């Protein structure tokens, strides 16, 4: 097996594509991407201006999903302390936040589970 290193220098075993079946080699590539943090679990959302809630629609969201936020604008950084997920269902979540006129409260989010 090969190895992969993360930013801290820790090494992880990597699977090698040694199978005759191309589908298995594809699976190996996916596993290696996951080991490198390529989860395909992120998106972007902008909070609705002049409203106290925003609906986040994403097919990866479920009733028990964890949704984390990273502000990508200055106004989003200011809004982060008052932002919370007040409801989750299959395919969407309700984000509750302060009512503000700013239109650039944009976040990158991650959905896990």
N, CA, C and O atoms as CSV, one atom per row, in Angstrom:
chain,resi,resn,atom,element,x,y,z
A,1,UNK,N,N,0.824,-1.172,0.000
A,1,UNK,CA,C,0.000,0.000,0.000
A,1,UNK,C,C,0.873,1.241,0.000
A,1,UNK,O,O,1.952,1.256,0.592
A,2,UNK,N,N,0.396,2.284,-0.670
A,2,UNK,CA,C,1.088,3.561,-0.667
A,2,UNK,C,C,0.709,4.338,0.576
A,2,UNK,O,O,0.006,3.824,1.447
A,3,UNK,N,N,1.176,5.587,0.663
A,3,UNK,CA,C,0.799,6.401,1.809
A,3,UNK,C,C,0.458,7.806,1.354
A,3,UNK,O,O,0.941,8.281,0.326
A,4,UNK,N,N,-0.386,8.460,2.141
A,4,UNK,CA,C,-0.782,9.839,1.929
A,4,UNK,C,C,-0.399,10.600,3.181
A,4,UNK,O,O,-0.442,10.040,4.277
A,5,UNK,N,N,-0.026,11.863,3.044
A,5,UNK,CA,C,0.298,12.685,4.207
A,5,UNK,C,C,-0.652,13.872,4.255
A,5,UNK,O,O,-1.004,14.441,3.222
A,6,UNK,N,N,-1.069,14.246,5.482
A,6,UNK,CA,C,-1.892,15.437,5.623
A,6,UNK,C,C,-0.993,16.634,5.894
A,6,UNK,O,O,0.231,16.506,5.889
A,7,UNK,N,N,-1.595,17.804,6.132
A,7,UNK,CA,C,-0.821,19.035,6.306
A,7,UNK,C,C,0.106,18.968,7.510
A,7,UNK,O,O,1.134,19.646,7.525
A,8,UNK,N,N,-0.231,18.165,8.526
A,8,UNK,CA,C,0.614,18.062,9.705
A,8,UNK,C,C,1.730,17.042,9.522
A,8,UNK,O,O,2.572,16.878,10.405
A,9,UNK,N,N,1.741,16.358,8.384
A,9,UNK,CA,C,2.766,15.356,8.126
A,9,UNK,C,C,2.377,13.952,8.546
A,9,UNK,O,O,3.133,13.008,8.318
A,10,UNK,N,N,1.179,13.793,9.170
A,10,UNK,CA,C,0.734,12.445,9.522
A,10,UNK,C,C,0.522,11.651,8.251
A,10,UNK,O,O,0.043,12.182,7.249
A,11,UNK,N,N,0.875,10.401,8.293
A,11,UNK,CA,C,0.741,9.554,7.108
A,11,UNK,C,C,-0.417,8.575,7.286
A,11,UNK,O,O,-0.665,8.052,8.373
A,12,UNK,N,N,-1.107,8.352,6.187
A,12,UNK,CA,C,-2.215,7.403,6.150
A,12,UNK,C,C,-1.944,6.403,5.051
A,12,UNK,O,O,-1.335,6.733,4.033
A,13,UNK,N,N,-2.389,5.202,5.254
A,13,UNK,CA,C,-2.234,4.197,4.210
A,13,UNK,C,C,-3.202,4.504,3.087
A,13,UNK,O,O,-4.365,4.831,3.323
A,14,UNK,N,N,-2.720,4.396,1.884
A,14,UNK,CA,C,-3.566,4.618,0.715
A,14,UNK,C,C,-3.733,3.299,-0.024
A,14,UNK,O,O,-2.790,2.519,-0.160
A,15,UNK,N,N,-4.939,3.070,-0.491
A,15,UNK,CA,C,-5.183,1.874,-1.289
A,15,UNK,C,C,-4.609,2.097,-2.685
A,15,UNK,O,O,-4.636,3.213,-3.204
A,16,UNK,N,N,-4.106,1.064,-3.269
A,16,UNK,CA,C,-3.533,1.165,-4.610
A,16,UNK,C,C,-4.488,0.553,-5.626
A,16,UNK,O,O,-5.067,-0.500,-5.361
A,17,UNK,N,N,-4.669,1.192,-6.791
A,17,UNK,CA,C,-5.558,0.641,-7.821
A,17,UNK,C,C,-4.885,-0.516,-8.550
A,17,UNK,O,O,-4.216,-0.320,-9.565
A,18,UNK,N,N,-5.068,-1.713,-8.025
A,18,UNK,CA,C,-4.381,-2.877,-8.607
A,18,UNK,C,C,-5.360,-3.925,-9.137
A,18,UNK,O,O,-4.959,-5.046,-9.449
A,19,UNK,N,N,-6.620,-3.573,-9.237
A,19,UNK,CA,C,-7.625,-4.531,-9.645
A,19,UNK,C,C,-7.809,-4.510,-11.154
A,19,UNK,O,O,-7.552,-3.500,-11.808
A,20,UNK,N,N,-8.260,-5.640,-11.700
A,20,UNK,CA,C,-8.550,-5.712,-13.130
A,20,UNK,C,C,-9.852,-5.002,-13.462
A,20,UNK,O,O,-10.036,-4.523,-14.581
A,21,UNK,N,N,-10.743,-4.935,-12.505
A,21,UNK,CA,C,-12.046,-4.334,-12.715
A,21,UNK,C,C,-11.952,-2.816,-12.520
A,21,UNK,O,O,-11.588,-2.356,-11.438
A,22,UNK,N,N,-12.273,-2.043,-13.549
A,22,UNK,CA,C,-12.165,-0.587,-13.473
A,22,UNK,C,C,-13.086,-0.015,-12.404
A,22,UNK,O,O,-12.767,1.022,-11.822
A,23,UNK,N,N,-14.223,-0.659,-12.125
A,23,UNK,CA,C,-15.119,-0.176,-11.076
A,23,UNK,C,C,-14.449,-0.249,-9.714
A,23,UNK,O,O,-14.635,0.639,-8.882
A,24,UNK,N,N,-13.671,-1.300,-9.480
A,24,UNK,CA,C,-12.943,-1.397,-8.212
A,24,UNK,C,C,-11.854,-0.334,-8.139
A,24,UNK,O,O,-11.602,0.224,-7.071
A,25,UNK,N,N,-11.210,-0.053,-9.262
A,25,UNK,CA,C,-10.212,1.015,-9.280
A,25,UNK,C,C,-10.863,2.363,-8.993
A,25,UNK,O,O,-10.270,3.205,-8.319
A,26,UNK,N,N,-12.092,2.578,-9.502
A,26,UNK,CA,C,-12.820,3.802,-9.192
A,26,UNK,C,C,-13.086,3.885,-7.687
A,26,UNK,O,O,-12.952,4.953,-7.089
A,27,UNK,N,N,-13.458,2.773,-7.084
A,27,UNK,CA,C,-13.703,2.736,-5.646
A,27,UNK,C,C,-12.426,3.090,-4.880
A,27,UNK,O,O,-12.474,3.829,-3.896
A,28,UNK,N,N,-11.313,2.575,-5.321
A,28,UNK,CA,C,-10.036,2.895,-4.684
A,28,UNK,C,C,-9.760,4.396,-4.776
A,28,UNK,O,O,-9.312,5.004,-3.804
A,29,UNK,N,N,-10.024,4.990,-5.934
A,29,UNK,CA,C,-9.816,6.439,-6.084
A,29,UNK,C,C,-10.723,7.231,-5.138
A,29,UNK,O,O,-10.292,8.232,-4.565
A,30,UNK,N,N,-11.960,6.795,-4.971
A,30,UNK,CA,C,-12.887,7.469,-4.065
A,30,UNK,C,C,-12.384,7.360,-2.628
A,30,UNK,O,O,-12.381,8.353,-1.901
A,31,UNK,N,N,-11.961,6.178,-2.213
A,31,UNK,CA,C,-11.451,5.995,-0.849
A,31,UNK,C,C,-10.231,6.874,-0.625
A,31,UNK,O,O,-10.117,7.506,0.425
A,32,UNK,N,N,-9.333,6.928,-1.572
A,32,UNK,CA,C,-8.148,7.780,-1.426
A,32,UNK,C,C,-8.542,9.254,-1.343
A,32,UNK,O,O,-7.945,10.002,-0.569
A,33,UNK,N,N,-9.527,9.682,-2.119
A,33,UNK,CA,C,-9.993,11.067,-2.044
A,33,UNK,C,C,-10.584,11.350,-0.659
A,33,UNK,O,O,-10.348,12.418,-0.095
A,34,UNK,N,N,-11.346,10.408,-0.111
A,34,UNK,CA,C,-11.905,10.585,1.226
A,34,UNK,C,C,-10.803,10.727,2.265
A,34,UNK,O,O,-10.914,11.540,3.183
A,35,UNK,N,N,-9.739,9.938,2.126
A,35,UNK,CA,C,-8.610,10.036,3.050
A,35,UNK,C,C,-7.932,11.402,2.970
A,35,UNK,O,O,-7.289,11.834,3.926
A,36,UNK,N,N,-8.075,12.073,1.842
A,36,UNK,CA,C,-7.491,13.408,1.661
A,36,UNK,C,C,-8.476,14.517,2.011
A,36,UNK,O,O,-8.187,15.692,1.782
A,37,UNK,N,N,-9.638,14.162,2.564
A,37,UNK,CA,C,-10.609,15.163,2.996
A,37,UNK,C,C,-11.576,15.612,1.921
A,37,UNK,O,O,-12.319,16.570,2.135
A,38,UNK,N,N,-11.595,14.962,0.782
A,38,UNK,CA,C,-12.491,15.336,-0.316
A,38,UNK,C,C,-13.832,14.640,-0.112
A,38,UNK,O,O,-14.106,13.608,-0.725
A,39,UNK,N,N,-14.667,15.216,0.759
A,39,UNK,CA,C,-15.913,14.563,1.152
A,39,UNK,C,C,-17.107,14.909,0.282
A,39,UNK,O,O,-18.128,14.226,0.356
A,40,UNK,N,N,-17.015,15.943,-0.539
A,40,UNK,CA,C,-18.164,16.393,-1.324
A,40,UNK,C,C,-19.361,16.646,-0.410
A,40,UNK,O,O,-20.484,16.238,-0.706
A,41,UNK,N,N,-19.098,17.327,0.706
A,41,UNK,CA,C,-20.145,17.565,1.691
A,41,UNK,C,C,-20.311,19.051,1.995
A,41,UNK,O,O,-20.827,19.406,3.054
A,42,UNK,N,N,-19.885,19.920,1.087
A,42,UNK,CA,C,-19.953,21.359,1.355
A,42,UNK,C,C,-20.822,22.072,0.325
A,42,UNK,O,O,-21.086,21.558,-0.761
A,43,UNK,N,N,-21.251,23.258,0.698
A,43,UNK,CA,C,-22.029,24.112,-0.196
A,43,UNK,C,C,-21.941,25.535,0.309
A,43,UNK,O,O,-21.254,25.804,1.294
A,44,UNK,N,N,-22.626,26.444,-0.350
A,44,UNK,CA,C,-22.657,27.846,0.045
A,44,UNK,C,C,-24.095,28.278,0.250
A,44,UNK,O,O,-25.000,27.831,-0.455
A,45,UNK,N,N,-24.297,29.157,1.228
A,45,UNK,CA,C,-25.626,29.694,1.508
A,45,UNK,C,C,-25.480,31.157,1.898
A,45,UNK,O,O,-24.538,31.533,2.595
A,46,UNK,N,N,-26.408,31.970,1.447
A,46,UNK,CA,C,-26.482,33.374,1.834
A,46,UNK,C,C,-27.766,33.584,2.620
A,46,UNK,O,O,-28.852,33.224,2.164
A,47,UNK,N,N,-27.633,34.168,3.803
A,47,UNK,CA,C,-28.812,34.399,4.635
A,47,UNK,C,C,-29.748,35.387,3.948
A,47,UNK,O,O,-29.301,36.359,3.339
A,48,UNK,N,N,-31.035,35.133,4.050
A,48,UNK,CA,C,-32.050,35.976,3.436
A,48,UNK,C,C,-32.061,37.346,4.119
A,48,UNK,O,O,-32.164,37.443,5.342
A,49,UNK,N,N,-31.954,38.397,3.309
A,49,UNK,CA,C,-31.996,39.753,3.851
A,49,UNK,C,C,-33.405,40.098,4.318
A,49,UNK,O,O,-34.388,39.610,3.760
A,50,UNK,N,N,-33.497,40.931,5.334
A,50,UNK,CA,C,-34.779,41.404,5.876
A,50,UNK,C,C,-35.682,40.261,6.313
A,50,UNK,O,O,-36.904,40.341,6.184
A,51,UNK,N,N,-35.076,39.200,6.828
A,51,UNK,CA,C,-35.823,38.049,7.327
A,51,UNK,C,C,-35.071,37.459,8.513
A,51,UNK,O,O,-33.867,37.669,8.656
A,52,UNK,N,N,-35.779,36.725,9.358
A,52,UNK,CA,C,-35.170,36.117,10.534
A,52,UNK,C,C,-34.897,34.637,10.338
A,52,UNK,O,O,-34.461,33.958,11.268
A,53,UNK,N,N,-35.153,34.122,9.121
A,53,UNK,CA,C,-34.905,32.711,8.845
A,53,UNK,C,C,-34.575,32.543,7.362
A,53,UNK,O,O,-35.014,33.313,6.509
A,54,UNK,N,N,-33.794,31.518,7.096
A,54,UNK,CA,C,-33.415,31.151,5.728
A,54,UNK,C,C,-33.588,29.649,5.597
A,54,UNK,O,O,-33.206,28.905,6.500
A,55,UNK,N,N,-34.155,29.191,4.495
A,55,UNK,CA,C,-34.256,27.757,4.242
A,55,UNK,C,C,-33.053,27.324,3.425
A,55,UNK,O,O,-32.800,27.849,2.341
A,56,UNK,N,N,-32.318,26.362,3.955
A,56,UNK,CA,C,-31.170,25.768,3.268
A,56,UNK,C,C,-31.655,24.463,2.652
A,56,UNK,O,O,-32.055,23.546,3.369
A,57,UNK,N,N,-31.621,24.379,1.335
A,57,UNK,CA,C,-32.066,23.184,0.630
A,57,UNK,C,C,-30.861,22.438,0.105
A,57,UNK,O,O,-30.071,22.987,-0.663
A,58,UNK,N,N,-30.711,21.172,0.518
A,58,UNK,CA,C,-29.587,20.334,0.107
A,58,UNK,C,C,-30.013,18.886,0.315
A,58,UNK,O,O,-30.396,18.505,1.421
A,59,UNK,N,N,-29.948,18.086,-0.729
A,59,UNK,CA,C,-30.418,16.697,-0.641
A,59,UNK,C,C,-29.617,15.866,0.366
A,59,UNK,O,O,-30.069,14.793,0.766
A,60,UNK,N,N,-28.444,16.337,0.780
A,60,UNK,CA,C,-27.619,15.597,1.743
A,60,UNK,C,C,-28.075,15.801,3.181
A,60,UNK,O,O,-27.614,15.088,4.073
A,61,UNK,N,N,-28.962,16.748,3.428
A,61,UNK,CA,C,-29.426,17.029,4.785
A,61,UNK,C,C,-30.490,16.022,5.192
A,61,UNK,O,O,-31.387,15.701,4.413
A,62,UNK,N,N,-30.380,15.530,6.416
A,62,UNK,CA,C,-31.375,14.638,7.005
A,62,UNK,C,C,-31.740,15.128,8.394
A,62,UNK,O,O,-31.142,16.085,8.886
A,63,UNK,N,N,-32.705,14.495,9.033
A,63,UNK,CA,C,-33.164,14.936,10.354
A,63,UNK,C,C,-32.078,14.918,11.428
A,63,UNK,O,O,-32.197,15.628,12.427
A,64,UNK,N,N,-31.026,14.125,11.245
A,64,UNK,CA,C,-29.967,14.014,12.243
A,64,UNK,C,C,-28.628,14.550,11.753
A,64,UNK,O,O,-27.600,14.289,12.377
A,65,UNK,N,N,-28.619,15.283,10.669
A,65,UNK,CA,C,-27.370,15.785,10.094
A,65,UNK,C,C,-26.735,16.860,10.975
A,65,UNK,O,O,-27.430,17.634,11.633
A,66,UNK,N,N,-25.408,16.891,10.974
A,66,UNK,CA,C,-24.651,18.005,11.548
A,66,UNK,C,C,-24.418,18.992,10.411
A,66,UNK,O,O,-24.003,18.601,9.320
A,67,UNK,N,N,-24.682,20.265,10.664
A,67,UNK,CA,C,-24.442,21.313,9.670
A,67,UNK,C,C,-23.557,22.358,10.331
A,67,UNK,O,O,-23.953,22.987,11.312
A,68,UNK,N,N,-22.353,22.539,9.788
A,68,UNK,CA,C,-21.415,23.519,10.321
A,68,UNK,C,C,-21.236,24.662,9.337
A,68,UNK,O,O,-21.403,24.481,8.131
A,69,UNK,N,N,-20.893,25.846,9.851
A,69,UNK,CA,C,-20.814,27.045,9.014
A,69,UNK,C,C,-19.456,27.743,9.130
A,69,UNK,O,O,-18.871,27.810,10.210
A,70,UNK,N,N,-18.970,28.258,8.004
A,70,UNK,CA,C,-17.768,29.075,7.948
A,70,UNK,C,C,-18.125,30.360,7.219
A,70,UNK,O,O,-18.461,30.315,6.036
A,71,UNK,N,N,-18.061,31.519,7.899
A,71,UNK,CA,C,-18.388,32.783,7.215
A,71,UNK,C,C,-17.362,33.087,6.128
A,71,UNK,O,O,-16.164,32.873,6.317
A,72,UNK,N,N,-17.839,33.584,4.992
A,72,UNK,CA,C,-16.935,33.931,3.885
A,72,UNK,C,C,-16.980,35.417,3.551
A,72,UNK,O,O,-16.328,35.864,2.608
A,73,UNK,N,N,-17.747,36.183,4.320
A,73,UNK,CA,C,-17.776,37.640,4.169
A,73,UNK,C,C,-17.728,38.256,5.564
A,73,UNK,O,O,-18.004,37.589,6.560
A,74,UNK,N,N,-17.376,39.529,5.619
A,74,UNK,CA,C,-17.319,40.235,6.899
A,74,UNK,C,C,-18.692,40.267,7.571
A,74,UNK,O,O,-18.793,40.050,8.779
A,75,UNK,N,N,-19.732,40.533,6.813
A,75,UNK,CA,C,-21.079,40.559,7.398
A,75,UNK,C,C,-21.506,39.183,7.899
A,75,UNK,O,O,-22.235,39.086,8.886
A,76,UNK,N,N,-21.068,38.132,7.241
A,76,UNK,CA,C,-21.373,36.779,7.715
A,76,UNK,C,C,-20.648,36.504,9.031
A,76,UNK,O,O,-21.214,35.884,9.932
A,77,UNK,N,N,-19.407,36.958,9.147
A,77,UNK,CA,C,-18.665,36.768,10.395
A,77,UNK,C,C,-19.404,37.429,11.558
A,77,UNK,O,O,-19.457,36.879,12.658
A,78,UNK,N,N,-19.971,38.606,11.312
A,78,UNK,CA,C,-20.734,39.287,12.346
A,78,UNK,C,C,-22.033,38.574,12.689
A,78,UNK,O,O,-22.511,38.669,13.819
A,79,UNK,N,N,-22.602,37.869,11.738
A,79,UNK,CA,C,-23.883,37.181,11.946
A,79,UNK,C,C,-23.717,35.792,12.548
A,79,UNK,O,O,-24.694,35.198,13.005
A,80,UNK,N,N,-22.504,35.269,12.556
A,80,UNK,CA,C,-22.280,33.879,12.968
A,80,UNK,C,C,-22.749,33.598,14.393
A,80,UNK,O,O,-23.317,32.537,14.653
A,81,UNK,N,N,-22.526,34.519,15.312
A,81,UNK,CA,C,-22.871,34.247,16.713
A,81,UNK,C,C,-24.372,34.071,16.927
A,81,UNK,O,O,-24.779,33.418,17.889
A,82,UNK,N,N,-25.193,34.631,16.063
A,82,UNK,CA,C,-26.644,34.495,16.210
A,82,UNK,C,C,-27.277,33.487,15.269
A,82,UNK,O,O,-28.501,33.367,15.224
A,83,UNK,N,N,-26.456,32.758,14.514
A,83,UNK,CA,C,-26.964,31.794,13.538
A,83,UNK,C,C,-27.095,30.413,14.175
A,83,UNK,O,O,-26.162,29.922,14.810
A,84,UNK,N,N,-28.260,29.793,13.998
A,84,UNK,CA,C,-28.406,28.409,14.454
A,84,UNK,C,C,-29.404,27.671,13.570
A,84,UNK,O,O,-30.235,28.277,12.895
A,85,UNK,N,N,-29.298,26.348,13.596
A,85,UNK,CA,C,-30.194,25.483,12.827
A,85,UNK,C,C,-31.374,25.159,13.730
A,85,UNK,O,O,-31.224,24.462,14.733
A,86,UNK,N,N,-32.550,25.666,13.370
A,86,UNK,CA,C,-33.725,25.477,14.217
A,86,UNK,C,C,-34.579,24.284,13.808
A,86,UNK,O,O,-35.437,23.848,14.576
A,87,UNK,N,N,-34.357,23.747,12.603
A,87,UNK,CA,C,-35.102,22.563,12.161
A,87,UNK,C,C,-34.340,21.869,11.042
A,87,UNK,O,O,-33.676,22.518,10.235
A,88,UNK,N,N,-34.442,20.530,10.999
A,88,UNK,CA,C,-33.843,19.728,9.926
A,88,UNK,C,C,-34.849,18.679,9.484
A,88,UNK,O,O,-35.504,18.041,10.309
A,89,UNK,N,N,-34.964,18.509,8.184
A,89,UNK,CA,C,-35.794,17.457,7.608
A,89,UNK,C,C,-35.033,16.867,6.435
A,89,UNK,O,O,-33.937,17.328,6.116
A,90,UNK,N,N,-35.589,15.871,5.797
A,90,UNK,CA,C,-34.949,15.309,4.611
A,90,UNK,C,C,-34.872,16.368,3.527
A,90,UNK,O,O,-35.899,16.798,3.002
A,91,UNK,N,N,-33.658,16.793,3.186
A,91,UNK,CA,C,-33.450,17.709,2.083
A,91,UNK,C,C,-33.421,19.181,2.412
A,91,UNK,O,O,-33.175,19.996,1.522
A,92,UNK,N,N,-33.668,19.562,3.674
A,92,UNK,CA,C,-33.614,20.993,3.988
A,92,UNK,C,C,-33.422,21.229,5.480
A,92,UNK,O,O,-33.625,20.343,6.311
A,93,UNK,N,N,-33.022,22.457,5.783
A,93,UNK,CA,C,-32.871,22.890,7.173
A,93,UNK,C,C,-33.324,24.343,7.258
A,93,UNK,O,O,-33.209,25.101,6.295
A,94,UNK,N,N,-33.834,24.713,8.411
A,94,UNK,CA,C,-34.202,26.101,8.668
A,94,UNK,C,C,-33.085,26.742,9.483
A,94,UNK,O,O,-32.730,26.263,10.560
A,95,UNK,N,N,-32.539,27.830,8.952
A,95,UNK,CA,C,-31.497,28.580,9.644
A,95,UNK,C,C,-32.154,29.809,10.255
A,95,UNK,O,O,-32.746,30.618,9.539
A,96,UNK,N,N,-32.057,29.954,11.554
A,96,UNK,CA,C,-32.609,31.107,12.236
A,96,UNK,C,C,-31.465,32.074,12.533
A,96,UNK,O,O,-30.382,31.665,12.950
A,97,UNK,N,N,-31.726,33.368,12.309
A,97,UNK,CA,C,-30.658,34.370,12.417
A,97,UNK,C,C,-31.282,35.735,12.649
A,97,UNK,O,O,-32.502,35.892,12.589
A,98,UNK,N,N,-30.441,36.708,12.913
A,98,UNK,CA,C,-30.919,38.076,13.104
A,98,UNK,C,C,-31.464,38.618,11.792
A,98,UNK,O,O,-30.951,38.322,10.713
A,99,UNK,N,N,-32.514,39.417,11.913
A,99,UNK,CA,C,-33.106,40.078,10.764
A,99,UNK,C,C,-32.237,41.292,10.428
A,99,UNK,O,O,-32.123,42.214,11.236
A,100,UNK,N,N,-31.631,41.297,9.254
A,100,UNK,CA,C,-30.761,42.408,8.850
A,100,UNK,C,C,-30.942,42.661,7.361
A,100,UNK,O,O,-31.315,41.762,6.608
A,101,UNK,N,N,-30.675,43.890,6.946
A,101,UNK,CA,C,-30.838,44.268,5.542
A,101,UNK,C,C,-29.645,43.863,4.679
A,101,UNK,O,O,-29.722,43.941,3.453
A,102,UNK,N,N,-28.557,43.437,5.288
A,102,UNK,CA,C,-27.363,43.090,4.506
A,102,UNK,C,C,-27.633,41.885,3.617
A,102,UNK,O,O,-28.301,40.932,4.020
A,103,UNK,N,N,-27.100,41.946,2.398
A,103,UNK,CA,C,-27.368,40.899,1.405
A,103,UNK,C,C,-26.168,39.991,1.175
A,103,UNK,O,O,-26.226,39.095,0.332
A,104,UNK,N,N,-25.082,40.209,1.913
A,104,UNK,CA,C,-23.870,39.422,1.660
A,104,UNK,C,C,-23.442,38.580,2.865
A,104,UNK,O,O,-22.249,38.355,3.070
A,105,UNK,N,N,-24.393,38.122,3.647
A,105,UNK,CA,C,-24.054,37.235,4.779
A,105,UNK,C,C,-23.953,35.818,4.231
A,105,UNK,O,O,-24.882,35.018,4.340
A,106,UNK,N,N,-22.796,35.532,3.637
A,106,UNK,CA,C,-22.588,34.271,2.916
A,106,UNK,C,C,-21.668,33.349,3.711
A,106,UNK,O,O,-20.653,33.771,4.264
A,107,UNK,N,N,-22.058,32.082,3.749
A,107,UNK,CA,C,-21.318,31.050,4.476
A,107,UNK,C,C,-21.038,29.859,3.565
A,107,UNK,O,O,-21.823,29.557,2.666
A,108,UNK,N,N,-19.930,29.197,3.801
A,108,UNK,CA,C,-19.723,27.854,3.282
A,108,UNK,C,C,-20.165,26.920,4.410
A,108,UNK,O,O,-19.815,27.131,5.571
A,109,UNK,N,N,-20.927,25.894,4.065
A,109,UNK,CA,C,-21.409,24.964,5.085
A,109,UNK,C,C,-20.972,23.546,4.760
A,109,UNK,O,O,-20.663,23.218,3.615
A,110,UNK,N,N,-20.954,22.718,5.785
A,110,UNK,CA,C,-20.652,21.295,5.631
A,110,UNK,C,C,-21.788,20.501,6.254
A,110,UNK,O,O,-22.294,20.848,7.322
A,111,UNK,N,N,-22.184,19.426,5.571
A,111,UNK,CA,C,-23.235,18.533,6.070
A,111,UNK,C,C,-22.598,17.171,6.307
A,111,UNK,O,O,-21.984,16.593,5.410
A,112,UNK,N,N,-22.754,16.665,7.535
A,112,UNK,CA,C,-22.231,15.332,7.854
A,112,UNK,C,C,-23.350,14.538,8.490
A,112,UNK,O,O,-24.015,15.005,9.415
A,113,UNK,N,N,-23.551,13.345,7.990
A,113,UNK,CA,C,-24.553,12.451,8.555
A,113,UNK,C,C,-25.922,12.603,7.947
A,113,UNK,O,O,-26.854,11.902,8.342
